[in-house]
């Protein structure tokens, strides 16, 4: 039996995801699918529009057999750490044969070539990268320039969001000596950042924008599976958007001292002073981000940092391997996969958080961050019940 791995956010699960899932199963000749999915906060530093259990339900209803949560310390981080955390979880399962991701390129060879360079860091490449960093260029752009010079050709795949993640998946595969085979499916009909609906397959960004601007959902009906549409109707009073956290973020920054801010991950070079000052001079989250951002600190990076402040994600939190496999949901095939994972994995599988005892301080830090993320996420919803990580059982679709 062959098992396919997919790393995703499903924010929300739409027809493009369904297409990718079906094509990936076909290409890899897989019998079962395991999805590593972000919880309540996502890679670009924003909250998920619906909670992780609802998104899990939509995934399983549309072809995923087992959904495992990507811990918050990885899910709300740069592409490098997001990919590394997810790949290490897939490796720890010891049953995944293939990982498939969507890309704007569609050809796996450049991803493998660049991923190997990033993992091995040849001396010439390192020297070129250092040169561009010393010029004051932000790391992603400096690395792209170094790569172009090192390869002696213009690499078009290092600039699009899904391509960037694909490269990081490849790098993590090589750096962890993983046996998982990497494949890619070409994105269809739209760009990752498209803000407008494009028919049957639209970007998640366009779908979220349409929902925010038109709460009756009629205009997104053709872009999402029926199960996702039904979830939107059922949860329309509890949908969550970035700016819903505005007051909480301002409260958190204004109530922290500079040393506390300095200890938050990704805050360097005295940025805590700029953040603190800006929080006193602005009134909206958008204004705050624009006031803080610089050439070195991009919009997305600042957005992520503000939510890391809210969730109290400190500098040392992400430099560890995953310590557990947190099950969010499964079907009958997924139940059999859990049995296999329990037999083959060297880290614990969590199906009931009440029964989980962290084995060390790092494990406790990781799970506490996930719990804190859920509790803060719930504050924004109409149903503000806390401790749902303890109260909610995994989603089971028969």
BELHUKA-V646637 format. One record per residue. RES is the residue in three letters. OMEGA is omega in whole degrees, 0 to 359 (999 if undefined). Layout:
{{RES | OMEGA} {RES | OMEGA}}
//
This chain:
{{UNK | 181} {UNK | 182} {UNK | 179} {UNK | 174} {UNK | 176} {UNK | 178} {UNK | 190} {UNK | 174} {UNK | 181} {UNK | 185} {UNK | 1} {UNK | 174} {UNK | 182} {UNK | 185} {UNK | 176} {UNK | 176} {UNK | 180} {UNK | 177} {UNK | 180} {UNK | 181} {UNK | 182} {UNK | 179} {UNK | 180} {UNK | 177} {UNK | 180} {UNK | 182} {UNK | 184} {UNK | 183} {UNK | 184} {UNK | 178} {UNK | 184} {UNK | 183} {UNK | 173} {UNK | 180} {UNK | 171} {UNK | 189} {UNK | 174} {UNK | 178} {UNK | 187} {UNK | 179} {UNK | 197} {UNK | 191} {UNK | 181} {UNK | 178} {UNK | 178} {UNK | 177} {UNK | 173} {UNK | 183} {UNK | 175} {UNK | 185} {UNK | 188} {UNK | 179} {UNK | 177} {UNK | 179} {UNK | 175} {UNK | 179} {UNK | 179} {UNK | 180} {UNK | 182} {UNK | 178} {UNK | 182} {UNK | 169} {UNK | 176} {UNK | 182} {UNK | 182} {UNK | 177} {UNK | 179} {UNK | 182} {UNK | 170} {UNK | 183} {UNK | 185} {UNK | 181} {UNK | 175} {UNK | 188} {UNK | 181} {UNK | 184} {UNK | 180} {UNK | 181} {UNK | 181} {UNK | 184} {UNK | 175} {UNK | 182} {UNK | 182} {UNK | 179} {UNK | 182} {UNK | 179} {UNK | 180} {UNK | 175} {UNK | 179} {UNK | 178} {UNK | 185} {UNK | 180} {UNK | 179} {UNK | 177} {UNK | 184} {UNK | 181} {UNK | 188} {UNK | 170} {UNK | 178} {UNK | 177} {UNK | 175} {UNK | 179} {UNK | 175} {UNK | 185} {UNK | 177} {UNK | 179} {UNK | 188} {UNK | 187} {UNK | 178} {UNK | 178} {UNK | 180} {UNK | 181} {UNK | 182} {UNK | 178} {UNK | 179} {UNK | 179} {UNK | 181} {UNK | 180} {UNK | 184} {UNK | 182} {UNK | 176} {UNK | 186} {UNK | 180} {UNK | 179} {UNK | 179} {UNK | 180} {UNK | 178} {UNK | 179} {UNK | 180} {UNK | 180} {UNK | 183} {UNK | 177} {UNK | 178} {UNK | 176} {UNK | 179} {UNK | 180} {UNK | 181} {UNK | 189} {UNK | 183} {UNK | 180} {UNK | 179} {UNK | 180} {UNK | 178} {UNK | 179} {UNK | 179} {UNK | 180} {UNK | 179} {UNK | 180} {UNK | 182} {UNK | 182} {UNK | 182} {UNK | 179} {UNK | 178} {UNK | 180} {UNK | 183} {UNK | 188} {UNK | 186} {UNK | 185} {UNK | 181} {UNK | 186} {UNK | 181} {UNK | 176} {UNK | 179} {UNK | 177} {UNK | 179} {UNK | 176} {UNK | 180} {UNK | 174} {UNK | 180} {UNK | 178} {UNK | 181} {UNK | 177} {UNK | 180} {UNK | 185} {UNK | 178} {UNK | 182} {UNK | 183} {UNK | 176} {UNK | 182} {UNK | 178} {UNK | 183} {UNK | 177} {UNK | 178} {UNK | 177} {UNK | 180} {UNK | 172} {UNK | 181} {UNK | 166} {UNK | 184} {UNK | 176} {UNK | 181} {UNK | 186} {UNK | 180} {UNK | 182} {UNK | 182} {UNK | 180} {UNK | 182} {UNK | 175} {UNK | 187} {UNK | 178} {UNK | 179} {UNK | 179} {UNK | 177} {UNK | 178} {UNK | 180} {UNK | 180} {UNK | 179} {UNK | 178} {UNK | 180} {UNK | 179} {UNK | 181} {UNK | 184} {UNK | 184} {UNK | 191} {UNK | 180} {UNK | 172} {UNK | 182} {UNK | 185} {UNK | 179} {UNK | 189} {UNK | 182} {UNK | 185} {UNK | 184} {UNK | 175} {UNK | 181} {UNK | 182} {UNK | 177} {UNK | 178} {UNK | 180} {UNK | 179} {UNK | 177} {UNK | 179} {UNK | 182} {UNK | 186} {UNK | 188} {UNK | 178} {UNK | 186} {UNK | 179} {UNK | 188} {UNK | 178} {UNK | 185} {UNK | 188} {UNK | 174} {UNK | 183} {UNK | 185} {UNK | 182} {UNK | 180} {UNK | 181} {UNK | 178} {UNK | 178} {UNK | 185} {UNK | 182} {UNK | 184} {UNK | 182} {UNK | 179} {UNK | 174} {UNK | 186} {UNK | 178} {UNK | 177} {UNK | 178} {UNK | 182} {UNK | 182} {UNK | 179} {UNK | 182} {UNK | 176} {UNK | 175} {UNK | 182} {UNK | 171} {UNK | 178} {UNK | 181} {UNK | 180} {UNK | 179} {UNK | 180} {UNK | 180} {UNK | 181} {UNK | 181} {UNK | 181} {UNK | 181} {UNK | 179} {UNK | 187} {UNK | 182} {UNK | 185} {UNK | 180} {UNK | 179} {UNK | 179} {UNK | 178} {UNK | 181} {UNK | 180} {UNK | 182} {UNK | 179} {UNK | 184} {UNK | 188} {UNK | 178} {UNK | 177} {UNK | 180} {UNK | 181} {UNK | 186} {UNK | 180} {UNK | 183} {UNK | 180} {UNK | 178} {UNK | 178} {UNK | 178} {UNK | 181} {UNK | 181} {UNK | 178} {UNK | 173} {UNK | 175} {UNK | 180} {UNK | 183} {UNK | 177} {UNK | 178} {UNK | 187} {UNK | 188} {UNK | 187} {UNK | 188} {UNK | 191} {UNK | 186} {UNK | 180} {UNK | 176} {UNK | 177} {UNK | 184} {UNK | 181} {UNK | 177} {UNK | 186} {UNK | 182} {UNK | 177} {UNK | 180} {UNK | 181} {UNK | 169} {UNK | 183} {UNK | 177} {UNK | 180} {UNK | 178} {UNK | 176} {UNK | 177} {UNK | 179} {UNK | 178} {UNK | 179} {UNK | 181} {UNK | 178} {UNK | 181} {UNK | 190} {UNK | 184} {UNK | 178} {UNK | 171} {UNK | 188} {UNK | 175} {UNK | 181} {UNK | 171} {UNK | 177} {UNK | 185} {UNK | 179} {UNK | 183} {UNK | 184} {UNK | 175} {UNK | 180} {UNK | 185} {UNK | 179} {UNK | 183} {UNK | 180} {UNK | 177} {UNK | 180} {UNK | 179} {UNK | 182} {UNK | 183} {UNK | 177} {UNK | 178} {UNK | 177} {UNK | 180} {UNK | 179} {UNK | 179} {UNK | 178} {UNK | 182} {UNK | 178} {UNK | 177} {UNK | 183} {UNK | 181} {UNK | 184} {UNK | 185} {UNK | 176} {UNK | 177} {UNK | 191} {UNK | 181} {UNK | 179} {UNK | 177} {UNK | 180} {UNK | 177} {UNK | 176} {UNK | 186} {UNK | 183} {UNK | 175} {UNK | 176} {UNK | 176} {UNK | 179} {UNK | 178} {UNK | 183} {UNK | 999}}
//
